Amino acid sequence: MRHIEQTVQQSPELGPVITGGWAAADALARQRGADGFPQLPKQQRLEVLRQLESSLPGFLSSLIFPTYVGYYQHPQVYAALGLGSDPPHPH
């Protein structure tokens, strides 16, 4: 989540899309009886994301790339992939 926050700081135009999408996800989760989106069971989280994909078309597309970047830059993931501390390019 920290990487997403940094992305929004670096690209403020994404702020309303991402924060609005998360607020909508939490609202839909509360309608399903959860305290928020993360507390939903996996299947219900997927259903909420599918619903948001159609009702807020820019949300998921704005969230996916920075999520991948943050994931693959995380030190544990980097180590699990067997990558050294050097940048992967030009190797």
KAGI-V166205 format. One record per residue. N is the residue number from 1. RES is the residue in three letters. SS is DSSP state (@ for helix, = for strand, . for the rest). PSI is psi in radians with two decimals (NA if undefined). OMEGA is omega as a letter, one per 30 degrees, with the letter a starting at -180 (NA if undefined). Layout:
BEGIN
N RES SS PSI OMEGA
N RES SS PSI OMEGA
END
This chain:
BEGIN
1 MET . -0.55 a
2 ARG @ -0.69 l
3 HIS @ -0.67 l
4 ILE @ -0.74 l
5 GLU @ -0.72 l
6 GLN @ -0.67 l
7 THR @ -0.74 l
8 VAL @ -0.66 l
9 GLN @ -0.66 a
10 GLN @ -0.45 a
11 SER . 1.35 a
12 PRO @ -0.38 l
13 GLU @ -0.36 l
14 LEU @ -0.32 a
15 GLY @ -1.00 a
16 PRO @ -0.62 a
17 VAL @ -0.85 a
18 ILE @ -0.82 a
19 THR @ -0.63 l
20 GLY @ -0.69 l
21 GLY @ -0.75 l
22 TRP @ -0.68 l
23 ALA @ -0.72 l
24 ALA @ -0.69 l
25 ALA @ -0.76 l
26 ASP @ -0.70 l
27 ALA @ -0.75 l
28 LEU @ -0.63 l
29 ALA @ -0.73 l
30 ARG @ -0.60 l
31 GLN @ -0.43 l
32 ARG . 0.08 l
33 GLY . 0.10 l
34 ALA . 2.83 l
35 ASP . -0.39 a
36 GLY . 3.05 a
37 PHE @ -0.82 a
38 PRO @ -0.41 a
39 GLN @ -0.16 l
40 LEU . 2.59 l
41 PRO . 2.74 a
42 LYS @ -0.83 a
43 GLN @ -0.69 l
44 GLN @ -0.59 l
45 ARG @ -0.75 l
46 LEU @ -0.72 l
47 GLU @ -0.74 l
48 VAL @ -0.76 l
49 LEU @ -0.67 l
50 ARG @ -0.70 l
51 GLN @ -0.73 l
52 LEU @ -0.56 l
53 GLU @ -0.62 l
54 SER @ -0.57 a
55 SER @ -0.48 l
56 LEU . 1.31 a
57 PRO @ -0.48 a
58 GLY @ -0.26 a
59 PHE @ -1.05 a
60 LEU @ -0.70 l
61 SER @ -0.53 l
62 SER @ -0.38 a
63 LEU @ -0.55 a
64 ILE @ -0.90 a
65 PHE @ -0.87 l
66 PRO @ -0.48 l
67 THR @ -0.80 l
68 TYR @ -0.79 a
69 VAL @ -0.83 l
70 GLY @ -0.71 l
71 TYR @ -0.89 a
72 TYR @ -0.18 l
73 GLN @ -0.16 a
74 HIS . 2.33 a
75 PRO @ -0.66 a
76 GLN @ -0.70 l
77 VAL @ -0.77 l
78 TYR @ -0.80 l
79 ALA @ -0.72 a
80 ALA @ -0.50 l
81 LEU . -0.06 l
82 GLY . 0.40 l
83 LEU . 2.48 l
84 GLY . -3.02 a
85 SER . -0.16 l
86 ASP . 2.64 l
87 PRO . 2.51 a
88 PRO . -0.35 l
89 HIS . 2.31 g
90 PRO . 0.25 a
91 HIS . NA NA
END
